[in-house]
Structures are given as structure tokens and as C-alpha cells.
Amino acid sequence: MPCCSGPSGPISGSEAYVHVQKFVEIGPRPFGSDALGKTADYITGQLSAMGLKPQRHELMHDKEKKLIRNLYVAIDGPDPVKGPILMIGAHYDTKVAIGHSDEAHNFPFVGAIDGGGGPAVLIELARHLSDPKNRPDVNVWLYWIDAEESIDWTWNDERALLGSKAFCQMLHEKKIKPRVKAFVLLDLIGSKNFKIDKDGNSVPALQDIFADAAKAIGYGVGPGQLLYEFPKKEEVAEFARRGLKWGTKDDHEIFQNYGIPSVLLIDFARRIPQDGQPQDDRYERWWHTPDDNLDAVDPEALATAGNLVVAALPALAEFCQGKRKKRGK
């Protein structure tokens, strides 16, 4: 079973779970909703209580006529003004599950995992990094991403990843982008029997860092292990045969398009209930269904994800400083 039998670390799964509970209590939290505004207030309130200074990057999306509410907090390293930045993000909006022509796509969707787990882990990473002795030798920006989900039920590039598109444009306009040396994206975090899939759209050298970090804290890599059991070689081969690349469309691609090396940590394979992806009874299939609720969440999985990031921080800092050899292919 991939998760979770490794040693404990500084990130508390039970504390992260409390945040997921708060998100779920607010209810569905789609882009532009009052509920997402309440969620933003909760997150910034938590950060302020730690003595941090959360920032809001808000703007009205011209076409959708909805307010994008990106949140971030800068945790200073040795050189807050000119030094390199490691950015770690997770989306906190939930899938729109009302108003679709197909009634099967209309239901109360609280997104405990998809829109809840990743941002909850980020809050606890902020708590850990609020103590200066826990900080790596680079600046760390934690980023809560709005408007990740496709507004149309079927994925539509034009109506998805809107928050990260706006945020990266802001980084470019303010000339901050050249300082952002790596971006780590957490998505679909917190399921029972938690795992992390290998993503074809991520930078291999950053994937290597997380493989090394997993091994360092007692987890394995490969079949039946925490990291990179999926996709199977035959699945990758089938994609290649069809002229396709294996990979997940997500916010990290937007950062990559801006020239920022990025990696996705995601538990997606075998979670889709629809036809078209191999099924595996080890894994609950909650993706974009009413089953993505608190019952699906494992606090130990939240801790595993957070502690994996903590274990990777020194090597990520070296990567951002240009000190780490890029052995990934």
C-alpha cells in the first residue's frame, strides 16, 4: 500500500485536516463565489495569526466577469529583495457543479480533496516556515490559486487555469518572474491510500528531488510505493503510439510556459470514475463526484504530502540557487 507508513515529520495531518473541515463547512467554493471569498478570508486569517503577511492578488476577469482571488505569502530568505524564489502552490477553488446541461454534472460538490487538501497542507507549511530556523536559504512564496478548475464540465483551456495565468502575468509585469527559479504544485492531496503519480509535463530534475526526499524519510519509489507507480510503462507506450504525451494539464504548465521549471505532485491516476482509464480497486474513485468529501480524506496523507515537501526543501533551495546538478532526463 503506497501510504502511509513512513516516519513522522513537522507537518501535522490532524491540523491540516481541521482546515479541510473548515473549507467543507463553507461548502462549494467555485471561482467567483461568495463562498470562495469566505475561504480566502479564512486562509489569510490563519496566516496573519502566525505573524505572516498574506497578500491578495485580485482582479476581475474580463471575459468571465468574475473576481480572481489569488492569495500568497512571501517568507523571506537571506535576500528578500533580489534573492531567488521557490514557489509552492495549490488551487483552492472547487469544480462548478451547478448549471450544467447534463444533470449528472449537477450536485453538491465540496471538494475536500480537490480544492481542499492541497491548500490545507500549504497553511501548515506556512506554520512550519514561520519559524526562521526552519527556512531554506532562499525566499519561499506559498501561493493559493484561484480559478484552476474548468468552468465548463469538460476541460476547456480557455476557461481553466485562469488564476495562474493572471498571477504569472503579474510576476512578469512586476519583473519578479526572473527570480522565481522553481514552482511546486500540489493537487488532489489527501486521499486514503495516498500516492503521487509521475507527470509527463514536469521537469525531471525536480521529480528526482522528490524521489530522493521520499527515500530519505522512509518511502519508496516505483511499483507499490508512494511515488511514481503510475503511469505504467505500457500506458506511456500507448500514448506514444497514438502520438500523445503523457502528462496532466494543471497550473504548473502555466509557470512552465513562463520559463519557470515546475513539478506537479498529484494523486490522479485511477481516481477517475468514468470509462477511459484503467481501474484499480486499491484506489477510491472520487474525482469530480459527490464522494469527494471528508470521508474520503486521510489526515496521514495530508501529513505525508507536507513532510515530503519539507524533506525536499534543502535540495529545492540548491536547485533555485543553481547549485544542484540536473541529473533528470
Buried (B, 14 or more C-beta within 10 A) or exposed (E): EBBBEBEEBBBBBEBBBBBBBBBBEBBBBBBBBEBBBBBBEBBBEBBEEBEBEBBEBBBEBEEBEBBBBBBBBBBBBEEEEEBBBBBBBBBBBBBBBEEBEEEEBBEEBBBBBBBBBBBBBBBBBBBBBBEEEBBBBBBBBBBBBBBBBBBEBEEEEEBBBBBBBBBBBBBEEEEBBEBBBBBBBBBBBBBBBBBBBBBBBBBBBBBBBBBBBBBBBEBBBEEEBBBBBBBEEEBBEEBEEEEEEBBBBBBBBBBBEBEBBBBBBBBBBBBBEEEEBEEEEEBBBBBBBEBBBBEBBBBBBBBBBBBBBBBBBBBBBBBBBEEBEEEBE
